[in-house]
Amino acid sequence: MVDLLEGNTMTELQLYKFIQNKEIDWRDDKLILWVDFYDLKEFTLMIGYDYLSEGGIYIRLLESCIAIELNDLCESFDIEPENILKKED
């Protein structure tokens, strides 16, 4: 489980640790993360109540998971998306 900081401010390291063993890929200029339903509680705790109460996150609901475009989320937490997953040339 991801270590949570007081105040639920997601860090680059927390996000990097969370994506380990999860499907993540660049689709054009968008970094997409697929989160299984059983990982949603950990993901939402990592993001924090304050961020989610300000309108939430747009997702794509799939059969066994959700797909999240991470670029805006990373920007909100001052995380460089390419530090999470390098783009391949």
C-alpha positions in Angstrom: 0.0 0.0 0.0 1.2 3.5 -0.8 2.5 5.5 2.2 0.2 8.5 2.7 1.4 11.9 3.9 -0.6 13.9 6.3 -2.9 16.2 4.3 -3.0 13.6 1.5 -0.7 15.5 -0.9 0.3 13.0 -3.6 4.0 13.1 -4.4 5.8 11.9 -7.5 7.4 9.0 -5.5 3.9 7.9 -4.2 2.5 7.9 -7.8 5.6 6.1 -9.1 5.3 3.4 -6.5 1.6 3.1 -7.1 1.9 2.4 -10.8 4.3 -0.5 -10.3 2.8 -3.6 -11.7 -0.1 -1.6 -13.3 -0.8 -1.0 -16.9 0.3 2.5 -17.9 1.2 3.8 -21.3 1.5 7.0 -23.4 -1.2 7.5 -26.0 0.0 10.3 -28.1 0.7 13.1 -25.5 -1.6 11.6 -22.8 -0.3 9.3 -20.0 -3.0 6.8 -19.3 -3.2 4.6 -16.2 -5.5 1.6 -15.9 -6.6 1.1 -12.3 -8.3 -2.1 -11.2 -11.4 -1.7 -9.1 -9.7 -3.2 -6.0 -7.0 -0.5 -6.2 -9.4 2.4 -6.3 -9.5 3.0 -2.5 -5.7 3.2 -2.4 -5.6 5.5 -5.4 -8.3 7.9 -4.0 -6.6 8.0 -0.6 -3.3 8.9 -2.3 -5.0 11.8 -4.3 -6.8 13.0 -1.3 -10.2 14.3 -0.3 -9.4 18.0 -1.1 -8.6 17.3 -4.7 -11.5 14.9 -5.3 -14.0 17.2 -3.7 -13.1 20.0 -6.2 -14.8 18.2 -9.1 -13.1 14.8 -9.1 -11.4 13.1 -12.1 -12.8 12.2 -15.5 -12.3 8.5 -16.1 -13.2 5.9 -18.6 -15.1 3.0 -17.1 -14.1 -0.3 -18.5 -15.2 -3.9 -17.7 -12.7 -4.6 -15.0 -11.0 -1.3 -14.3 -11.0 2.4 -15.0 -8.7 4.3 -17.3 -7.4 7.7 -16.1 -5.5 10.3 -18.1 -2.8 11.4 -15.7 -1.5 14.6 -17.3 -3.8 17.1 -15.6 -3.6 15.2 -12.3 0.2 15.3 -12.5 0.1 19.0 -13.2 -2.1 19.7 -10.2 0.5 18.0 -7.9 3.6 19.5 -9.7 4.6 16.0 -11.0 6.3 15.7 -14.4 4.5 12.9 -16.2 7.7 11.7 -17.9 9.2 11.1 -14.5 6.5 8.6 -14.0 6.9 6.9 -17.4 9.4 8.1 -20.1 8.0 8.6 -23.6 9.5 6.3 -26.2 10.7 8.0 -29.3 
